[in-house]
Amino acid sequence: MFVAVTRISNLPPQARDHMLAAFRKAAPDLKSFAGFLGFELWHNDDTLEAISRWESREAMEAYAKSGMFAAHHGPETGAPATHGAAVIESYEGEVVV
């Protein structure tokens, strides 16, 4: 299993709420992408984490090179121009229990 975590910190409340809505709107599209396993949103007062789970790194990388990814992350999403500091991390592992 491969997990990609996008952590965006120092978000003003309005920007956080806008980004949450945009992620919620786009997330169902991921179900049609080969190798996709799940998507989670976690947030507190100033940080948002978007976590996607994939069968493999290759599946996530295929999504990252797709037109769907471009549509989800392009300027037409209406995301605020200044939304805080984004960090993207990835992990390979397994569900134990």
C-alpha positions as CSV (number, residue, x, y, z in Angstrom):
1,M,0.0,0.0,0.0
2,F,1.1,3.5,-0.7
3,V,-0.1,6.6,1.1
4,A,0.3,10.2,0.0
5,V,-0.2,13.0,2.5
6,T,-0.6,16.6,1.6
7,R,-0.4,18.8,4.7
8,I,-1.3,22.5,4.3
9,S,-0.6,24.6,7.4
10,N,-1.2,28.3,8.4
11,L,-4.5,28.3,6.7
12,P,-7.0,31.1,7.4
13,P,-10.4,29.7,8.3
14,Q,-12.0,30.8,5.0
15,A,-9.3,29.3,2.9
16,R,-9.4,26.0,4.9
17,D,-13.2,25.8,4.4
18,H,-12.9,26.5,0.7
19,M,-10.2,23.8,0.3
20,L,-12.2,21.3,2.3
21,A,-15.2,21.9,0.0
22,A,-13.0,21.5,-3.1
23,F,-11.4,18.2,-1.9
24,R,-14.9,16.9,-1.0
25,K,-16.2,17.8,-4.4
26,A,-13.3,16.1,-6.3
27,A,-12.8,13.1,-4.1
28,P,-15.5,10.9,-5.6
29,D,-13.8,11.0,-9.0
30,L,-10.9,9.1,-7.5
31,K,-13.0,6.0,-7.2
32,S,-12.8,5.5,-10.9
33,F,-8.9,5.6,-11.0
34,A,-7.1,2.2,-11.1
35,G,-5.3,1.4,-7.9
36,F,-7.1,4.0,-5.7
37,L,-8.1,2.7,-2.3
38,G,-9.4,5.6,-0.2
39,F,-9.2,9.3,0.6
40,E,-9.4,11.1,4.0
41,L,-9.5,14.7,5.1
42,W,-8.2,15.7,8.6
43,H,-8.1,19.3,9.9
44,N,-7.8,21.5,12.9
45,D,-7.9,25.3,13.3
46,D,-5.1,26.0,10.9
47,T,-3.9,22.8,9.2
48,L,-5.5,20.5,6.6
49,E,-4.3,17.1,5.7
50,A,-5.5,15.3,2.6
51,I,-4.5,11.6,2.7
52,S,-4.9,9.3,-0.3
53,R,-4.3,5.6,-0.2
54,W,-3.2,3.6,-3.2
55,E,-2.4,0.0,-4.1
56,S,1.1,1.1,-5.1
57,R,3.4,4.1,-5.7
58,E,2.9,3.4,-9.5
59,A,-0.8,3.8,-9.2
60,M,-0.5,7.1,-7.4
61,E,2.1,8.3,-9.9
62,A,-0.2,7.4,-12.8
63,Y,-2.9,9.5,-11.2
64,A,-0.4,12.4,-10.7
65,K,0.3,12.3,-14.5
66,S,-3.4,12.1,-15.5
67,G,-5.8,14.7,-16.8
68,M,-7.9,14.0,-13.7
69,F,-5.1,15.2,-11.5
70,A,-4.7,18.3,-13.6
71,A,-8.4,19.0,-13.3
72,H,-8.3,18.5,-9.5
73,H,-5.3,20.7,-9.0
74,G,-5.6,23.4,-11.7
75,P,-6.6,27.0,-11.3
76,E,-10.2,26.3,-12.3
77,T,-10.7,24.7,-8.9
78,G,-11.0,28.1,-7.4
79,A,-8.4,27.5,-4.7
80,P,-7.2,30.6,-3.0
81,A,-3.9,31.9,-4.4
82,T,-2.3,32.2,-1.0
83,H,-3.4,29.3,1.2
84,G,-0.5,28.6,3.5
85,A,2.5,26.3,3.4
86,A,2.0,22.9,1.6
87,V,4.1,19.8,2.4
88,I,3.7,16.5,0.5
89,E,4.9,13.3,2.1
90,S,4.5,9.7,1.0
91,Y,4.8,6.4,2.8
92,E,4.8,2.7,1.8
93,G,3.4,0.2,4.3
94,E,0.6,-2.1,5.3
95,V,-2.5,-2.3,7.4
96,V,-1.7,-4.7,10.2
97,V,-5.1,-5.1,12.0
